[in-house]
Amino acid sequence: MALHRLTSITLGVPDVDAAADYYEDFGLTPVGDGTAKRFATQEGGEQLKITHSPLRRLVELGVGVDDPDDLDRVESSLAKLDVIGKRDETSLRVLDPNSNLMVVLEIAPHLVQTPVEQVPYNGPGSPARPNGRAPGVERTNKVRPKKLGHVVIGSRDQDASQRFFTEGLGFKATDHVPSLASFLRCSTDHHNILVQKAPVDFLHHTAWEVDDVDEVGRGATEMLEGNPERHVWGLGRHHIGSNFFWYLKDPAGNFSEYYSDLDCIVDDALWKPSVVDGAKGIYSWGPPLPPSFIKPEDLGALMTGAHSTR
């Protein structure tokens, strides 16, 4: 696969400082200085930039490629869709007109992740940690995401945006939800982007990987202490992707997800995409799905003010 990971995102929000405080609380590490706020994950490097925008939106998405030949191939594929980007020696910038998202393909190193020590779990008749407490309940360290995993965006023409990412950029489809969209990947992760049909282009959520389900729960619990308004949905587990999740909301209205245990696809020939509809297209278990997760509370305001983001 010429594409190999998401490198970074740029969020546009009305109040940069408030959003920056939120993502620092979320566990990202501030880097640099200046007007734009920038943050790093533990293993992905600098992966979040926050800039001012009248309405909340995903301004830019970075995707890593190996070399200039990869950029050449993508440029040629996009031309078949009548989409023209801006090219230099190390990157290709191209706008998906239906989601109003600028995608930057850039030559970047592969992400190398340090294996996480597998903690023991007791099972019926199989005490893996006799005479000892579970390691997850003894942790006191700050939860810090390892990397940016995926983003979910809305598009006014979901089919066209999906062709942009698959036929144009080279993303692969992993699983399909007929009533929603397809899960697309540019790495060995089950999905790195999902484009859903929407009346206006908007950012639904960003997702950040942590070590395990204990870190999902610990991170969300800390975020909600004194800030219950941040809660959206969780703790739960998705059927598609298999990941544990907990969704929170930043001050601008963007959802952010702690996740762990996402399906990993290291051999395309061994993975067969499935069509999953109904409740399993959203989740396997967890609290009842809040209506605001499917239709964010500010969607009407985004539609009314969409012209101001152009």
PyMOL commands that set and color helices and strands:
alter all, ss='L'
color gray80, all
select helices_A, chain A and resi 16-25+68-80+135-138+158-169+213-224+228-230+268-270+278-281+291-294+299-304+306-309
alter helices_A, ss='H'
color red, helices_A
select strands_A, chain A and resi 3-13+29-31+37-41+45-52+57-65+86-87+91-96+101-107+147-155+172-177+181-185+193-197+202-209+231-237+244-249+255-260
alter strands_A, ss='S'
color yellow, strands_A
deselect
rebuild
show_as cartoon
